[in-house]
């Protein structure tokens, strides 16, 4: 990435109206609709930008360079806005479990995975990590309250890194994997261990139980 690091987010004014934005620093939010769009294919949503990410990433960098040169005109303060999930309607959300030793050990202690099998060493042949899906309805904003369903006692959370995929693909070689990644964000994966058992994982799919970070950091954006 060249120039000023930036992030992307989706926000709402307290008076109404949802918009996608560039975020500079920790607090300055620039509505994409107020930029000189240049080669941007859309200014309406992050999902739209991801559909043609290579083109839009270059255009975003050009817009950021101009905005910085002009002194960030029209910037809103993040503290005055409602933070929404950056990608509000993702196509698929895959979550990984038992994909590193600490998680394997934790699930063993909790009795949520079989004790048999080889010791996980990081090699695919020594463990059986699995993926499960969540629906978009589970998403919540970074500062939203997460409702705990009545009667549940074992509510757990996990701070995780979410990978935002721009380019679909299959059978991708490891050395080409990052070509498909648009950026990264943190996520709080909240689940109800009351219901957890393998292979049926329904505890993580409660509505509004997956708080997203404030913003996405593009893959080459270094803070």
WOLINPE-V320213 format. One record per residue. N is the residue number from 0. SS is DSSP state (H for helix, E for strand, C for the rest). PHI is phi in degrees with one decimal (none if undefined). OMEGA is omega in whole degrees, 0 to 359 (* if undefined). Layout:
n: {N;N}
ss: {SS;SS}
phi: {PHI;PHI}
omega: {OMEGA;OMEGA}
This chain:
n: {0;1;2;3;4;5;6;7;8;9;10;11;12;13;14;15;16;17;18;19;20;21;22;23;24;25;26;27;28;29;30;31;32;33;34;35;36;37;38;39;40;41;42;43;44;45;46;47;48;49;50;51;52;53;54;55;56;57;58;59;60;61;62;63;64;65;66;67;68;69;70;71;72;73;74;75;76;77;78;79;80;81;82;83;84;85;86;87;88;89;90;91;92;93;94;95;96;97;98;99;100;101;102;103;104;105;106;107;108;109;110;111;112;113;114;115;116;117;118;119;120;121;122;123;124;125;126;127;128;129;130;131;132;133;134;135;136;137;138;139;140;141;142;143;144;145;146;147;148;149;150;151;152;153;154;155;156;157;158;159;160;161;162;163;164;165;166;167;168;169;170;171;172;173;174;175;176;177;178;179;180;181;182;183;184;185;186;187;188;189;190;191;192;193;194;195;196;197;198;199;200;201;202;203;204;205;206;207;208;209;210;211;212;213;214;215;216;217;218;219;220;221;222}
ss: {C;C;C;C;C;C;E;E;E;E;E;E;E;C;C;C;C;E;E;E;E;E;E;E;C;C;C;E;E;E;E;H;H;H;C;C;C;C;C;C;C;C;C;C;C;H;H;H;H;H;H;C;H;H;H;H;H;H;H;H;H;H;H;H;H;H;H;H;H;C;C;C;C;C;C;E;E;H;H;H;E;E;E;E;C;C;C;C;C;C;C;C;E;E;E;E;E;C;C;C;H;H;H;H;H;H;H;H;H;C;C;C;C;C;C;C;C;C;C;C;C;C;C;H;H;H;C;C;C;E;E;E;E;E;C;H;H;H;E;E;C;C;C;C;C;C;C;C;C;C;C;C;C;C;E;E;E;E;E;E;E;E;E;E;E;C;C;C;C;C;C;C;C;H;H;H;H;H;H;H;E;E;E;E;E;E;E;E;E;E;E;E;H;H;H;C;C;C;C;C;C;C;C;C;C;C;C;C;C;E;E;E;C;C;C;E;E;E;C;C;C;C;C}
phi: {none;-104.7;83.6;-74.4;-61.9;-145.9;-128.8;-125.6;-150.7;-123.1;-137.3;-136.3;-74.0;-67.1;-88.7;111.7;100.1;-98.1;-149.8;-90.9;-150.1;-89.8;-116.3;-113.7;65.3;-100.5;-144.1;-91.5;-116.8;-115.3;-57.2;-59.3;-69.3;-97.8;-90.3;-82.9;-58.8;57.9;-92.5;-60.1;-79.1;-159.7;-124.3;-87.5;-160.0;-67.5;-56.9;-63.7;-63.1;-67.0;-64.4;-138.0;-64.5;-58.8;-67.8;-70.7;-64.3;-63.0;-65.7;-63.1;-61.5;-65.4;-64.6;-62.9;-59.4;-66.8;-60.3;-64.2;-63.7;-90.3;85.7;57.1;-65.0;74.2;-67.5;-98.6;-92.3;-57.1;-64.3;-95.7;-121.7;-89.0;-88.6;-108.2;-56.5;-54.3;-106.0;-82.6;-132.1;-66.7;-69.5;-138.0;-125.5;-97.4;-120.1;-104.6;-134.3;57.0;-103.5;-155.5;-60.2;-59.5;-71.4;-58.4;-62.3;-61.8;-70.8;-64.2;-62.3;-86.3;70.1;-104.1;-152.4;-61.4;-82.8;-72.7;105.9;-70.3;-68.6;-71.7;-116.6;102.8;-83.6;-58.3;-73.1;-105.5;-156.5;-128.1;-62.4;-135.6;-111.7;-136.3;-101.8;-126.6;-88.1;-55.8;-66.8;-79.0;-72.2;-139.3;-73.0;-58.9;-112.9;-73.4;-70.9;-110.4;-74.9;-96.7;-58.5;-59.6;89.0;-91.2;-116.6;-110.6;-88.4;-125.2;-137.0;-140.7;-80.1;-135.6;-100.6;-103.1;-104.3;-98.3;-92.4;-101.0;-106.3;-70.8;-177.5;-136.9;52.3;-82.2;-69.9;-55.4;-70.4;-108.0;-59.9;-68.8;-64.3;-96.9;-98.0;-87.5;-178.1;-136.2;-153.9;-85.8;-148.5;-107.2;-91.2;-100.5;-141.6;-105.9;-68.7;-54.6;-102.7;-77.4;-157.1;-98.0;-91.4;-86.1;-113.6;-112.9;-74.8;-98.3;-107.3;-71.1;-55.8;68.0;-105.9;-127.6;-77.7;-92.8;-65.0;-62.8;-142.3;-100.8;-99.3;-53.9;-56.1;-97.0;-81.7;-107.1;-106.8}
omega: {177;174;186;174;178;176;179;179;175;188;174;171;181;176;180;178;180;180;174;188;167;177;179;185;181;190;185;184;181;179;181;181;179;178;170;197;180;183;178;181;178;173;189;184;174;178;179;178;183;182;176;192;183;178;185;179;177;181;177;178;178;178;180;179;179;181;178;181;183;177;177;181;177;182;174;178;182;182;180;185;171;182;178;173;182;175;189;182;179;179;178;172;177;175;181;176;181;181;171;193;182;180;175;181;180;182;175;181;182;180;184;178;181;179;181;175;183;177;181;181;186;177;181;185;185;178;178;176;180;178;172;185;169;178;177;180;178;186;174;176;185;184;180;170;177;183;177;181;182;174;181;186;188;179;183;177;178;174;186;173;177;179;183;184;177;184;175;178;176;176;184;177;184;183;178;187;184;175;183;186;175;183;187;170;176;178;177;183;183;181;177;182;177;187;190;167;184;8;181;182;179;186;187;189;179;180;177;185;184;182;178;174;177;189;169;171;178;191;182;180;180;179;*}
